[in-house]
Amino acid sequence: MNISLSKGLEAFAQAKVDSGDYSSISEVVREGVRLLKKKEEEEESDRLKFLELKALLAKGLEDAAGGRVSAFDLDRIRAMARRKLDDQAQ
């Protein structure tokens, strides 16, 4: 594979090699591609979480409109949140 970089990016990559952070420009480019891949995976994860939250909100609004609500109980909500965090930590 042959990759062309702008002069500015090439100088940046060469500076990383010259500083000893990387052993070659190819290694710098591989790291950049890995970071881009990770960023896109995180963006997709965030998008899916947003869609899930949006669906939960719609369900909540539908329940509220249908009179399916319960009294606000902060202690119960905190307990549920603690259990959920504990489950995620395990």
DOMIFI-439122 format. One line per field, with one value per residue (C-alpha): residue number from 0; residue in three letters; x negated, y negated, z negated. Coordinates in Angstrom, 2 decimals. Each point is the difference from the previous one (the first is absolute). Layout:
% residues N
num: NUM; ...;
residu: ALA; ...;
c1: X; ...;
c2: Y; ...;
c3: Z; ...;
This chain:
% residues 90
num: 0; 1; 2; 3; 4; 5; 6; 7; 8; 9; 10; 11; 12; 13; 14; 15; 16; 17; 18; 19; 20; 21; 22; 23; 24; 25; 26; 27; 28; 29; 30; 31; 32; 33; 34; 35; 36; 37; 38; 39; 40; 41; 42; 43; 44; 45; 46; 47; 48; 49; 50; 51; 52; 53; 54; 55; 56; 57; 58; 59; 60; 61; 62; 63; 64; 65; 66; 67; 68; 69; 70; 71; 72; 73; 74; 75; 76; 77; 78; 79; 80; 81; 82; 83; 84; 85; 86; 87; 88; 89;
residu: MET; ASN; ILE; SER; LEU; SER; LYS; GLY; LEU; GLU; ALA; PHE; ALA; GLN; ALA; LYS; VAL; ASP; SER; GLY; ASP; TYR; SER; SER; ILE; SER; GLU; VAL; VAL; ARG; GLU; GLY; VAL; ARG; LEU; LEU; LYS; LYS; LYS; GLU; GLU; GLU; GLU; GLU; SER; ASP; ARG; LEU; LYS; PHE; LEU; GLU; LEU; LYS; ALA; LEU; LEU; ALA; LYS; GLY; LEU; GLU; ASP; ALA; ALA; GLY; GLY; ARG; VAL; SER; ALA; PHE; ASP; LEU; ASP; ARG; ILE; ARG; ALA; MET; ALA; ARG; ARG; LYS; LEU; ASP; ASP; GLN; ALA; GLN;
c1: 0.00; -1.23; 1.23; -0.49; -0.04; 0.12; -3.28; 1.36; 1.13; -3.23; -2.01; 2.14; -0.46; -3.75; -0.27; 1.66; -2.57; -2.88; 1.13; -0.13; 3.75; 0.31; -2.51; 1.34; 2.51; 1.94; 0.37; 1.30; 2.54; 1.11; 0.57; 2.03; 2.17; 0.50; 1.10; 2.38; 1.50; 0.43; 1.62; 2.49; 0.83; 0.62; 2.18; 2.09; 0.32; 1.11; 2.51; 1.49; 0.19; 1.75; 2.55; 0.62; 0.46; 2.33; 2.13; 0.11; 1.03; 2.76; 1.25; -0.07; 1.94; 2.51; 0.39; 0.47; 2.61; 1.81; -0.01; -2.53; -2.19; -1.14; -0.88; -3.51; -2.14; -3.58; -1.22; 1.38; -1.62; -3.35; 0.20; 0.77; -2.91; -2.38; 1.08; -0.49; -3.48; -0.91; 1.18; -2.08; -3.09; 0.15;
c2: 0.00; -3.45; -2.98; -3.66; -2.55; -3.76; -1.69; -1.03; 3.51; 1.50; -2.45; 0.84; 3.75; -0.43; -2.04; 2.89; 2.39; -2.41; -0.40; 3.77; 0.31; 2.27; 2.03; -0.88; -2.16; 3.19; 0.54; -3.57; 0.57; 3.34; -1.72; -2.70; 2.59; 1.90; -3.22; -0.83; 3.50; -0.30; -3.44; 1.30; 3.01; -2.30; -2.28; 3.00; 1.15; -3.50; -0.06; 3.32; -1.20; -3.16; 2.02; 2.21; -3.04; -1.59; 3.18; 0.10; -3.64; 0.60; 2.95; -2.13; -2.78; 2.52; 1.53; -3.44; -0.93; 3.26; -0.68; 2.78; -1.93; 0.39; -2.48; -1.47; 1.83; -1.25; 2.69; 2.74; -1.60; -0.26; 3.64; 1.09; -2.07; 1.49; 3.54; -0.75; -1.43; 3.00; 2.36; -1.86; 0.12; 3.79;
c3: 0.00; 0.84; -2.04; 0.82; -2.80; 0.18; -0.84; -3.40; -0.91; 1.29; -2.12; -3.05; 0.55; 0.54; -3.21; -1.88; 1.44; -0.70; -3.62; -0.48; -0.63; 3.05; 1.95; 3.47; 1.83; 0.74; -3.73; -0.40; 2.79; -1.51; -3.34; 1.74; 1.75; -3.29; -1.71; 2.85; -0.19; -3.78; 0.37; 2.55; -2.18; -2.96; 2.13; 1.10; -3.60; -1.01; 2.87; -1.12; -3.61; 1.17; 1.97; -3.03; -2.22; 2.55; 0.06; -3.81; -0.11; 2.55; -2.07; -3.15; 1.65; 1.34; -3.48; -1.54; 2.60; -0.76; -3.74; -0.70; -2.43; -3.58; -2.71; 0.09; -2.56; -0.01; -2.41; 2.26; 3.05; -1.77; -1.09; 3.57; 1.31; -2.58; 0.92; 3.68; -0.61; -2.16; 2.75; 2.59; -2.22; -0.18;
